[in-house]
C-alpha cells in the first residue's frame, strides 16, 4: 500500500495541515479527489487547496511516521503487571 503526504491549506492558518497516510488506492488523482471531498466537509469555506503526493516507504518522513505510530501504540498497551479483565479496566477508568 502506498504512502501519501497530504497538505491542506486553509485561510484561517498560516501553516498548512499536513500528514502522512497509508491509503490502499494507487491512483493519485483518486486519492486527491477523496482528500478534497473530506477537506471540504471539514473546513468548508476556509479551504484553499489540497495537495497529495505519493512518497516512498523508505523516505525519512515515512520512517518518522512509523516511529510516532509505534509510540502511540505502546502508550495504549495494557500493562503487563495487571491482568486484563473488564472489571479492572472499568475500575481504573473511573478512578483516574
C-alpha positions in Angstrom: 0.0 0.0 0.0 1.4 3.4 -0.9 2.0 6.3 1.4 0.8 9.8 0.7 1.8 13.2 2.1 -1.3 15.3 2.3 -1.2 19.0 2.7 -4.3 21.1 3.3 -4.2 24.8 3.0 -6.9 26.9 4.8 -7.4 30.6 5.1 -7.5 30.6 8.9 -4.0 29.3 9.4 -0.6 30.4 8.0 0.8 26.9 8.3 -1.0 24.1 6.4 -2.3 21.0 8.0 0.0 18.2 6.8 0.4 14.5 7.5 1.3 11.1 6.1 -1.3 8.4 5.5 -1.3 4.9 4.1 -4.1 4.6 1.6 -4.9 1.4 -0.4 -5.5 3.3 -3.7 -2.6 3.6 -6.1 -4.2 6.3 -8.3 -3.0 9.7 -7.1 -5.9 11.5 -8.8 -8.4 9.4 -7.0 -6.8 10.0 -3.6 -6.6 13.7 -4.4 -10.4 13.7 -5.1 -11.1 11.7 -1.9 -9.0 14.1 0.3 -10.5 17.2 -1.3 -14.0 15.9 -0.6 -13.1 15.2 3.1 -11.4 18.5 3.5 -14.4 20.4 2.0 -16.6 18.6 4.6 -14.3 19.6 7.4 -13.2 23.1 6.5 -16.0 24.3 4.2 -15.3 28.0 3.2 -11.8 28.1 4.7 -10.4 25.5 2.3 -7.9 26.9 -0.2 -6.2 23.9 -1.6 -5.4 20.2 -1.1 -2.1 18.7 -2.2 -1.4 15.0 -2.4 2.0 13.4 -3.1 2.8 9.7 -3.2 6.0 9.1 -1.3 8.4 6.1 -1.0 8.1 3.9 2.1 11.9 4.2 2.6 11.7 8.0 2.9 12.6 9.7 6.2 9.1 11.1 6.6 7.6 7.6 6.5 10.1 6.3 9.0 9.3 9.1 11.4 5.6 8.4 10.8 6.1 4.7 11.8 8.1 5.6 14.9 5.4 8.0 16.1 2.8 5.3 15.3 4.7 2.7 17.4 5.0 5.2 20.3 1.2 5.8 20.2 0.5 2.0 20.2 3.0 1.4 23.1 1.2 4.1 25.1 -2.2 2.3 24.5 -0.9 -1.1 25.5 -2.4 -2.7 28.7 0.4 -3.0 31.4 1.8 -6.5 31.8 1.7 -6.4 35.6 -2.1 -6.0 35.6 -4.4 -8.8 34.4 -6.8 -7.8 31.7 -10.4 -8.0 32.9 -13.2 -5.7 32.0 -14.0 -5.1 35.7 -10.4 -3.9 36.4 -10.4 -1.8 33.3 -13.7 -0.1 34.3 -12.4 0.5 37.8 -9.2 2.1 36.6 -11.1 4.2 34.2 -13.4 5.7 36.9 -10.7 6.0 39.5 -8.3 8.2 37.5 
